[in-house]
Amino acid sequence: MKLRNLFSLLLFTSVLVAAGSASAELRIGFVNASKLLEEAPQATAARDNLQQEFAPRDRELVAMTKEIKALEEKLARDAAVMNETEQRGLERDILNRKRDLKRSQDVFREDFNLRRNEELGKLQRLVVETIRTVSKEQKYDLMLTDGVLYASDQVDITNQVLQRLKDQGGSGKR
């Protein structure tokens, strides 16, 4: 599958190069979308927002883990002096807390992944929109991104798009 995609890309590029030879006015550019998604201030803002949004729940999970560990230590330390009913009750309490913790961790992970995907989707739409705007303004005929094996600095407009995203600010037009 990847080999077929690579072959198609090479064939497509060959056709474009041939067309470029016939018409010197064809403008082709390249953008490193991965770099934009990492370095754009909007990406940093999204990461910070997610961290701030989920930090309280993360602290709760850490506190629950510490409570369970403390109960397990108490059980290990005091098991010899506890009667059988107390020992079973504490074991049951630990088991129930572990179940609740696992459930809470699963819900946390799902909620975090959903929000992260929402933020990533917004960021991707903004990056694509900005790439299109810069490409149109600079009159490019074709703009390539992922799957490019090599792009010279002459056709790489990643830094120009990154600067545009920075100019839009950390929150951007999302």
Residue pairs with C-beta under 8 A, 6 or more apart in sequence:
5 147
6 147
9 147
9 148
16 26
16 28
16 142
19 26
20 26
20 28
26 141
26 142
27 138
27 139
27 140
27 141
27 142
28 140
28 141
28 142
28 143
28 144
28 155
29 135
29 138
29 140
29 142
29 143
29 144
29 155
29 156
29 157
30 143
30 144
30 145
30 148
30 151
30 155
30 156
30 157
30 158
31 131
31 143
31 144
31 145
31 156
31 157
31 158
31 161
32 145
32 156
32 158
33 127
33 131
33 145
33 146
34 146
35 158
35 162
36 127
36 131
36 158
36 161
36 162
36 165
37 43
37 120
37 123
37 124
37 127
39 162
40 123
40 126
40 127
40 162
40 165
40 166
40 172
41 165
41 166
41 169
41 170
41 172
42 123
42 126
42 165
42 168
42 170
42 171
42 172
42 174
43 123
44 170
45 170
45 171
45 172
46 119
46 120
46 122
46 123
49 119
50 112
50 115
50 116
50 119
53 115
54 108
54 111
54 112
54 115
57 108
57 111
58 108
60 104
61 101
61 104
61 105
61 108
64 97
64 100
64 101
64 104
65 101
67 97
68 94
68 97
68 98
68 101
71 90
71 93
71 94
71 97
72 94
74 90
75 87
75 90
75 91
75 94
79 87
82 90
122 174
123 174
125 174
126 165
126 168
126 172
126 173
126 174
127 161
127 165
130 161
130 164
130 165
130 168
131 143
131 145
131 161
132 143
133 164
134 157
134 160
134 161
134 164
135 143
135 157
138 157
138 160
140 157
143 157
144 151
165 172
